Amino acid sequence: MNILEKAKELGRELYNTEEYQRLQEVTKKVNEDSDALQLLQSFKEAQHTIQFLQQTGVQPTEEQIADYQNKRKNLESNLNLLAYRKATEDFYAVMKQVNEAISAGIEGKED
């Protein structure tokens, strides 16, 4: 089996993990939740404003910072977004373990 075949096999195994399946499930729920999508859009706009100002060397106003923080806090009021964050963290934890195992294999380390 060549390396690309093994990579595809790993992808299939990751697809079948409980963490990935849960992430897919909650992603679908978020995409079907108009309130969640509105909260995300509003947050992203505030985030973009802050980032743009900082990148151009302009200090955001206290009002802009407060607006950003308020919108970030509002994300936590939506159960689907909370579930999405948790599912994302759980799947990233699996991916971290996979990457560590790959690195160990590259470096010739045993378990």
Backbone torsions as a table, in degrees:
resi	resn	phi	psi	omega
1	MET	NA	128.9	179.9
2	ASN	-85.3	173.1	-172.6
3	ILE	-63.4	-36.5	179.8
4	LEU	-69.4	-36.1	176.0
5	GLU	-64.5	-40.3	178.2
6	LYS	-65.5	-37.2	178.1
7	ALA	-63.8	-42.1	177.7
8	LYS	-64.8	-39.0	177.7
9	GLU	-63.2	-42.7	177.2
10	LEU	-61.2	-42.2	177.4
11	GLY	-59.6	-42.4	177.7
12	ARG	-64.0	-40.3	178.6
13	GLU	-65.4	-41.4	177.8
14	LEU	-64.2	-39.7	178.2
15	TYR	-57.6	-36.4	-176.6
16	ASN	-84.3	-1.7	179.8
17	THR	-71.2	150.9	176.3
18	GLU	-59.5	-37.8	-177.4
19	GLU	-65.1	-42.8	-180.0
20	TYR	-68.6	-43.0	179.7
21	GLN	-61.5	-40.5	178.0
22	ARG	-65.1	-41.4	178.4
23	LEU	-61.0	-42.9	178.3
24	GLN	-62.2	-42.4	-179.1
25	GLU	-62.4	-47.9	-177.8
26	VAL	-74.7	-28.7	174.9
27	THR	-61.6	-43.6	178.3
28	LYS	-61.7	-42.5	179.9
29	LYS	-63.6	-41.1	178.3
30	VAL	-63.0	-44.2	-178.8
31	ASN	-65.5	-22.0	178.5
32	GLU	-95.0	-2.3	-175.7
33	ASP	-103.8	101.7	-176.2
34	SER	-62.8	-33.9	177.3
35	ASP	-64.4	-43.7	178.9
36	ALA	-62.3	-43.4	-179.2
37	LEU	-64.8	-38.6	177.9
38	GLN	-65.0	-45.1	178.5
39	LEU	-60.3	-43.3	179.3
40	LEU	-63.3	-45.8	-179.1
41	GLN	-61.6	-44.9	179.7
42	SER	-62.3	-43.2	178.7
43	PHE	-64.0	-45.4	-178.5
44	LYS	-61.6	-37.6	178.0
45	GLU	-64.6	-44.9	178.6
46	ALA	-64.5	-40.9	178.9
47	GLN	-62.8	-44.3	179.8
48	HIS	-61.4	-42.2	179.1
49	THR	-59.5	-48.3	-179.9
50	ILE	-61.2	-47.3	-178.7
51	GLN	-62.9	-43.3	-179.9
52	PHE	-60.9	-46.3	179.5
53	LEU	-60.5	-45.4	-179.2
54	GLN	-63.8	-39.4	-179.5
55	GLN	-68.1	-27.0	179.5
56	THR	-93.9	6.5	176.1
57	GLY	81.5	13.7	179.5
58	VAL	-101.8	133.0	179.2
59	GLN	-79.6	125.7	176.3
60	PRO	-61.9	147.9	178.3
61	THR	-73.0	162.8	177.2
62	GLU	-60.2	-36.6	179.1
63	GLU	-64.2	-42.7	178.9
64	GLN	-65.1	-40.5	178.7
65	ILE	-66.1	-43.2	179.1
66	ALA	-63.6	-39.8	178.0
67	ASP	-61.9	-45.1	178.1
68	TYR	-60.5	-47.7	-178.5
69	GLN	-64.0	-38.7	178.8
70	ASN	-65.1	-43.1	179.7
71	LYS	-68.2	-34.7	176.2
72	ARG	-65.1	-42.6	178.3
73	LYS	-63.9	-37.6	179.7
74	ASN	-62.2	-28.7	177.8
75	LEU	-58.9	-33.9	-176.9
76	GLU	-75.3	-7.0	179.1
77	SER	-85.5	-9.7	-177.7
78	ASN	-102.2	120.2	-176.4
79	LEU	-63.0	-35.6	179.0
80	ASN	-66.5	-37.6	178.1
81	LEU	-70.1	-36.6	175.5
82	LEU	-63.5	-43.2	178.9
83	ALA	-64.7	-37.7	178.4
84	TYR	-63.9	-45.0	179.4
85	ARG	-60.3	-44.4	179.7
86	LYS	-63.9	-45.2	-179.6
87	ALA	-63.7	-38.2	177.9
88	THR	-64.5	-45.4	178.5
89	GLU	-60.9	-42.2	-179.7
90	ASP	-64.7	-42.5	179.9
91	PHE	-69.1	-39.4	176.9
92	TYR	-62.4	-33.1	176.9
93	ALA	-64.3	-40.2	176.4
94	VAL	-63.8	-45.8	-179.3
95	MET	-63.1	-35.2	177.0
96	LYS	-62.9	-43.7	178.5
97	GLN	-63.4	-40.9	178.5
98	VAL	-62.6	-46.4	179.8
99	ASN	-63.2	-37.6	177.1
100	GLU	-65.8	-39.0	178.3
101	ALA	-66.3	-40.2	177.3
102	ILE	-63.9	-45.3	178.9
103	SER	-60.8	-41.4	178.4
104	ALA	-62.1	-40.1	178.0
105	GLY	-64.5	-40.3	178.9
106	ILE	-64.7	-39.5	-177.3
107	GLU	-84.3	-1.4	178.2
108	GLY	74.9	21.2	179.9
109	LYS	-86.5	146.2	176.0
110	GLU	-95.6	165.6	178.8
111	ASP	-60.5	NA	NA
